[in-house]
């Protein structure tokens, strides 16, 4: 996105994530699903999940492949946006990582982190089968099954959870001393009732996201045919055959959002995975701690061409670092504070500031260009009417980006508890030639100046950044 037209503006603040509208569920015969008794707050889910995720990333070999990672993240975020509204948790932070293990499995931790085994992707016949497993695991998180099941174990404390969780992920004794804490078993070894609920809600999420729920059912047949199973997603209670039948029954009452699906990208991802050779099993990883390092084209950092690691690149590189799950707070001039992923950089540009990942910004044709990130600023306005002032600002953006077009009309939203409007645009990045989504949120300050928040990401990366942008928007605290 061309940012040269922002230099007349006075000061700063960032973005938006326009929520994907969920398709309504069809039919009155769907199985009713409700939350279970839970003595823990959603913030407890987030805290415990983040702690466990840090341990997973420390002890499991991850596949740090930029193309595979973006693809899985995009599918995951599309599913997150399709969780029914009654099971949405704004405080949860969903993100997706690929574990370089050949076991056919995936697991999600309380509060949002999900780890998808490479073996599960390779075993699936279609993107829908892969998405079905992910939707099932997301359902455990959305229904807060981890802390609900922990509520039944009153004698265990939340702080004991991290070690036992990893032991349960491995399907047996954990890594070293990690399995000695018993509490974690209540997070991932779910009851028959919880597994059935996750299957049914997973089917709904799939339908909302445009996938046929029957592909979730088919994944059980796929796993059985390939000799998979034994804990994790393919739990032995209820039996795979019963789960297959139950999901197909529920699918009769679901209306699938008819989003066109093309498995060519999925098949290309599977072919890319074959290039990494044989992945270890979780048992091998457990028996040989530290033997299997992270692998991939952007680990431990070779996404940077030689000589550019610590320098401002001459052009956006297209490959960017994954947004960190940890956030860092910045003071935004005299406007307030904002939190962004800790691996994003603050880049001053004229009278505004960008926050962007390495590889997502640079210069082209003498102008600063950003492919991923958030721009924060405030500009003078000739109108005290928010929509009129926003119209003026959007016109300025369009003058500097001639390919920019509106994807939606204005939507009402809020910025730090004050009225705001949001609009989503499409553009063609002049440096990369890639289509991108540009979302803008504006609100007026007491001075009459227009505060703007801009998000930009390539169209095929957008779903992977949607939750990040929502988190950033919600973090903004104004001094005004």
C-alpha positions in Angstrom: 0.0 0.0 0.0 1.3 3.4 -1.0 1.7 5.5 2.2 3.1 8.8 0.8 -0.3 10.5 1.1 -0.3 10.2 4.9 2.6 12.7 5.3 0.2 15.7 5.7 -1.5 14.1 8.7 -0.6 15.1 12.2 -0.6 12.0 14.3 -1.4 8.4 14.8 -3.3 5.2 15.7 -4.2 1.8 13.7 -6.8 -0.5 12.1 -9.6 -2.9 11.9 -10.8 -6.3 11.3 -14.1 -6.4 9.6 -15.7 -9.6 11.0 -16.8 -12.2 8.6 -20.6 -12.6 8.7 -21.5 -16.0 9.9 -24.0 -18.0 7.8 -27.2 -18.7 9.9 -27.7 -22.3 10.8 -30.6 -23.9 9.0 -33.1 -26.2 10.4 -34.7 -26.6 13.8 -33.5 -30.2 14.4 -29.9 -29.4 15.2 -28.7 -30.8 18.5 -28.7 -28.1 21.2 -25.2 -27.5 22.7 -24.6 -25.5 25.9 -21.7 -24.6 28.1 -20.9 -26.8 31.1 -20.4 -25.6 34.7 -17.1 -23.8 34.9 -15.6 -22.0 37.9 -12.8 -20.5 35.9 -12.9 -17.2 34.0 -12.1 -17.0 30.2 -8.9 -15.2 31.2 -7.8 -18.4 33.0 -8.2 -20.3 29.7 -6.0 -17.7 28.0 -3.3 -17.7 30.7 -3.0 -21.4 30.9 -3.2 -21.9 27.1 -0.4 -19.3 26.6 1.8 -21.0 29.2 1.3 -24.4 27.7 1.8 -23.1 24.1 5.2 -21.7 25.2 6.2 -25.2 26.5 5.0 -26.9 23.3 7.0 -24.5 21.1 10.0 -25.1 23.3 9.9 -28.9 23.2 8.2 -29.9 20.0 9.8 -29.5 16.6 7.8 -27.0 14.6 7.6 -26.6 10.8 8.5 -23.0 10.2 7.6 -23.0 6.6 6.2 -19.6 5.5 3.9 -21.0 2.8 2.6 -23.9 4.8 2.2 -21.7 7.9 0.2 -19.0 6.1 -2.0 -21.6 4.5 -2.9 -23.4 7.8 -3.3 -20.0 9.5 -5.7 -18.8 6.8 -7.8 -21.9 7.1 -7.8 -21.7 10.9 -8.8 -18.1 11.0 -11.6 -18.7 8.5 -12.9 -21.3 10.9 -12.5 -19.0 13.9 -14.6 -16.4 12.2 -17.3 -19.1 11.6 -17.7 -20.0 15.3 -21.4 -19.3 16.2 -21.7 -16.0 18.0 -22.9 -17.6 21.3 -19.6 -19.4 21.5 -17.3 -16.5 20.5 -14.8 -15.2 23.1 -13.3 -11.9 22.1 -10.5 -12.3 24.7 -9.3 -15.6 23.2 -6.2 -15.4 20.9 -6.4 -18.0 18.2 -3.3 -18.9 16.2 -2.1 -22.0 14.4 1.3 -23.8 14.2 2.4 -26.9 12.4 4.3 -29.6 14.4 6.8 -31.5 12.4 5.5 -34.9 13.5 4.0 -37.7 11.4 1.3 -38.7 13.8 -2.2 -38.0 12.5 -3.4 -35.6 15.1 -4.0 -32.0 16.1 -4.7 -30.3 19.5 -5.9 -26.9 20.7 -5.1 -25.4 24.0 -7.4 -23.3 26.2 -7.7 -19.8 25.0 -6.9 -20.4 21.4 -3.4 -21.8 20.5 -3.7 -24.8 18.1 -1.0 -27.2 16.9 -1.6 -29.2 13.8 0.6 -32.2 13.1 2.2 -32.4 9.7 1.0 -36.0 9.5 -2.6 -34.9 9.8 -2.2 -32.6 6.8 -0.5 -35.3 4.8 -3.2 -37.9 5.7 -6.1 -35.7 4.7 -7.5 -36.2 1.1 -9.0 -32.7 0.9 -8.8 -29.3 2.6 -12.2 -30.0 4.0 -10.9 -33.1 5.9 -8.1 -31.1 7.4 -10.5 -28.2 8.2 -12.8 -30.7 9.9 -10.1 -31.8 12.4 -9.3 -28.2 13.1 -13.0 -27.3 13.5 -13.4 -30.1 16.0 -10.4 -28.9 18.1 -11.6 -25.3 17.9 -14.9 -26.4 19.3 -13.2 -27.7 22.5 -11.7 -24.3 22.9 -14.9 -22.4 22.1 -16.9 -24.6 24.5 -14.2 -24.1 27.2 -14.1 -27.9 27.7 -10.6 -27.7 29.3 -11.5 -25.6 32.2 -15.0 -27.1 32.4 -13.5 -30.5 32.8 -11.0 -29.1 35.3 -13.8 -27.8 37.4 -14.7 -31.4 38.1 -11.3 -31.8 39.7 -11.6 -29.3 42.5 -8.5 -30.5 44.3 -6.3 -29.4 41.5 -5.2 -25.9 41.0 -5.0 -24.0 37.7 -1.3 -23.3 38.1 -0.5 -27.0 37.8 -1.8 -27.4 34.3 1.1 -26.9 32.0 3.1 -30.0 32.7 0.2 -32.4 32.5 -1.1 -31.0 29.3 2.0 -31.9 27.4 1.9 -35.4 28.9 -1.6 -35.8 27.6 -0.7 -34.5 24.1 1.8 -37.3 23.8 -0.8 -39.8 24.7 1.2 -41.2 27.6 3.9 -40.2 30.1 5.0 -36.7 29.2 8.4 -35.2 28.4 10.7 -35.7 31.3 9.1 -34.3 34.5 6.2 -32.6 32.7 3.8 -35.5 33.0 4.1 -35.6 36.8 1.5 -32.8 37.2 -1.9 -34.6 37.0 -4.1 -31.5 36.3 -3.4 -31.3 32.6 -5.2 -34.6 31.8 -8.4 -32.7 32.4 -7.7 -30.4 29.5 -7.1 -32.8 26.6 -8.4 -36.2 27.5 -12.1 -35.4 27.1 -15.2 -37.3 28.0 -17.5 -39.0 25.6 -20.0 -36.1 26.0 -17.4 -33.5 25.3 -16.1 -35.3 22.2 -19.6 -35.6 20.8 -20.2 -31.9 21.4 -17.0 -30.9 19.7 -18.0 -33.1 16.7 -21.4 -31.4 16.4 -20.2 -27.8 16.9 -17.3 -28.6 14.6 -19.8 -29.6 11.9 -21.6 -26.2 12.4 -18.4 -24.3 12.1 -17.5 -26.1 8.9 -20.9 -25.3 7.4 -20.6 -21.7 8.3 -17.1 -21.6 6.7 -18.3 -23.2 3.5 -17.1 -26.7 4.1 -19.3 -29.8 3.8 -19.5 -31.2 7.4 -19.5 -34.7 6.0 -15.8 -34.2 5.3 -15.2 -34.2 9.1 -17.0 -37.5 9.2 -14.9 -38.8 6.3 -11.7 -37.9 8.2 -12.4 -40.7 10.6 -12.5 -43.2 7.8 -9.3 -41.7 6.4 -7.5 -42.1 9.7 -8.7 -45.6 10.3 -7.7 -46.6 6.7 -4.2 -45.3 7.3 -3.7 -47.0 10.7 -4.0 -43.8 12.7 -5.8 -43.3 16.0 -5.0 -43.9 19.6 -5.9 -40.8 21.5 -6.1 -37.1 20.5 -8.6 -36.2 17.8 -9.4 -39.9 17.0 -10.6 -40.7 20.5 -11.8 -44.2 21.2 -14.9 -42.9 23.0 -17.3 -42.6 21.3 -16.2 -45.0 18.6 -15.1 -43.6 15.2 -18.0 -45.4 13.5 -20.5 -43.8 15.9 -19.0 -40.4 15.4 -19.1 -40.9 11.6 -22.8 -41.6 11.7 -23.6 -38.9 14.2 -21.9 -36.1 12.2 -23.6 -37.2 9.0 -26.9 -37.2 10.8 -26.3 -33.6 12.1 -25.1 -32.5 8.6 -28.7 -33.0 7.3 -29.8 -30.0 9.2 -27.0 -27.7 8.3 -26.9 -25.2 5.5 -23.5 -25.0 3.9 -22.3 -21.5 2.9 -21.6 -22.3 -0.7 -18.1 -20.8 -0.9 -16.3 -22.3 -3.9 -13.5 -24.7 -2.9 -10.5 -25.6 -4.9 -8.1 -28.2 -3.5 -5.2 -27.3 -5.8 -3.6 -25.2 -3.1 -4.1 -27.9 -0.5 -2.5 -30.5 -2.8 0.4 -28.1 -3.5 0.9 -27.8 0.3 1.0 -31.6 0.6 3.6 -31.8 -2.2 5.7 -29.1 -0.4 5.6 -31.1 2.8 7.0 -34.2 1.0 10.1 -32.2 0.3 11.0 -32.2 4.0 11.5 -35.9 4.1 10.2 -38.2 6.8 8.9 -36.5 10.0 9.6 -38.1 13.4 6.8 -39.6 15.5 5.8 -38.1 18.8 7.1 -41.2 20.5 10.5 -40.6 18.8 10.4 -37.0 19.9 9.6 -38.0 23.5 12.4 -40.6 23.6 15.0 -38.2 22.1 14.4 -34.8 23.6 16.3 -32.1 21.6 17.2 -34.4 18.7 14.6 -33.0 16.3 15.0 -29.2 15.7 12.5 -26.9 14.0 12.7 -27.0 10.3 11.4 -24.8 7.4 12.2 -22.0 5.0 11.9 -19.3 7.6 13.5 -20.9 10.7 15.7 -19.8 12.3 15.4 -16.7 10.1 16.5 -17.4 6.6 13.6 -15.4 5.2 16.0 -12.5 4.9 18.2 -12.2 1.9 21.9 -11.9 2.7 22.8 -8.5 4.2 19.2 -7.4 4.9 18.6 -8.9 8.3 19.2 -5.7 10.3 18.5 -3.2 7.5 15.5 -1.5 6.2 14.8 -3.5 3.0 14.7 -1.8 -0.4 11.4 -3.5 -1.2 8.8 -5.6 0.7 10.0 -9.1 0.6 6.6 -10.8 0.6 7.7 -13.4 3.3 7.0 -12.1 6.7 7.5 -13.4 10.2 4.5 -15.0 11.9 2.8 -12.6 14.3 3.9 -13.4 17.8 1.4 -14.6 20.3 3.0 -12.1 22.8 2.2 -8.4 22.5 4.2 -5.3 23.3 2.7 -1.9 24.2 3.8 1.3 22.5 3.0 4.9 23.4 1.5 6.5 20.3 2.7 10.1 20.4 0.3 12.1 22.5 -2.7 10.0 21.5 -2.4 7.0 23.9 -1.2 3.4 23.9 -1.5 0.4 21.6 -0.3 -3.2 21.8 1.1 -5.1 18.7 2.8 -8.5 18.3 6.2 -8.2 19.9 8.0 -9.2 16.7 6.6 -6.2 14.8 8.7 -3.1 14.4 7.7 0.5 14.9 8.4 2.4 11.7 8.1 6.2 11.6 6.8 7.5 8.3 6.2 11.2 7.9 3.7 12.3 10.5 2.4 8.9 11.3 3.7 5.5 12.5 3.4 2.0 11.1 3.7 -1.2 13.1 4.7 -4.0 10.8 6.5 -7.4 10.7 10.0 -7.8 9.2 9.6 -8.4 5.5 6.3 -6.5 5.4 7.6 -3.1 4.6 10.2 -1.3 2.4 10.4 1.2 -0.4 9.7 1.2 -4.1 9.9 4.0 -6.7 11.1 6.4 -4.0 8.0 5.7 -1.8 7.5 3.8 1.4 5.4 0.7 0.9 3.8 -1.7 3.3 2.4 -5.2 2.6 1.4 -6.1 6.1 0.8 -4.0 9.2 -1.0 -1.2 11.0 -0.8 2.5 10.4 -1.8 5.0 13.2 -2.5 8.6 12.7 -4.8 11.6 13.1 -5.5 14.3 10.5 -7.3 17.6 10.4 -10.9 17.5 9.2 -13.2 20.1 7.7 -16.3 18.4 9.2 -17.6 17.6 12.6 -19.7 14.8 11.1 -17.8 11.5 11.4 -18.9 10.0 8.2 -18.3 13.1 6.1 -14.8 13.5 7.7 -14.1 9.8 6.9 -15.3 10.3 3.3 -12.7 13.0 2.9 -10.0 10.8 4.3 -10.9 7.8 2.1 -10.8 10.1 -0.9 -7.2 11.0 0.0 -6.3 7.3 0.3 -7.9 6.6 -3.1 -5.9 9.5 -4.7 -2.7 7.9 -3.6 -3.8 4.3 -4.5 -5.6 4.4 -7.8 -6.6 0.7 -7.6 -8.3 1.0 -4.3 -12.0 0.1 -4.3 -14.6 -0.3 -1.5 -15.5 -3.9 -0.5 -18.3 -2.9 1.9 -20.2 0.1 3.1 -19.6 1.8 6.4 -20.2 -0.2 9.5 -20.6 1.1 13.1 -18.0 0.1 15.5 -16.1 1.5 18.5 -12.6 2.7 19.4 -11.9 2.7 23.2 -15.6 3.0 24.0 -16.3 5.8 21.6 -18.3 5.7 18.4 -16.4 4.9 15.2 -17.0 3.8 11.7 -15.2 1.0 9.7 -14.9 0.4 6.0 -13.1 -2.4 4.1 -11.2 -1.7 0.8 -9.4 -3.7 -1.8 -6.2 -2.6 -3.5 -3.4 -3.8 -5.7 0.0 -3.3 -4.0 2.2 -1.3 -6.4 5.4 -2.9 -5.2 4.3 -6.6 -5.3 1.4 -6.5 -7.7 -0.6 -8.6 -5.2 -4.2 -7.9 -4.2 -4.6 -6.7 -0.7 -7.3 -5.9 1.9 -7.1 -2.4 3.4 -9.4 -1.9 6.4 -10.0 1.5 7.9 -11.5 2.5 11.3 -12.0 6.2 12.2 -13.3 8.2 15.1 -13.2 11.9 16.0 -11.2 13.4 18.8 -12.4 16.3 20.9 -10.3 18.7 18.8 -12.3 17.7 15.7 -9.3 15.9 14.2 -10.0 12.5 12.6 -8.2 9.6 14.2 -7.6 6.8 11.7 -6.6 3.2 12.1 -5.5 1.3 9.0 -4.8 -2.4 8.5 -3.3 -3.9 5.4 -2.5 -7.5 4.5 -2.4 -9.4 1.2 -5.7 -10.9 0.3 -4.5 -14.5 0.7 -3.0 -13.7 4.1 -6.0 -11.7 5.4 -7.6 -14.5 7.4 -4.4 -15.2 9.2 -4.1 -11.6 10.4 -7.8 -10.9 11.2 -7.6 -11.9 14.9 -4.3 -10.0 15.3 -5.9 -6.8 13.9 -8.9 -7.3 16.2 -6.6 -7.6 19.2 -4.7 -4.5 18.2 -7.9 -2.5 17.8 -9.2 -3.6 21.1 -5.9 -2.7 22.8 -6.0 0.9 21.8 -6.4 3.3 24.8 -6.7 7.0 24.0 -5.6 9.9 26.1 -8.2 12.2 24.5 
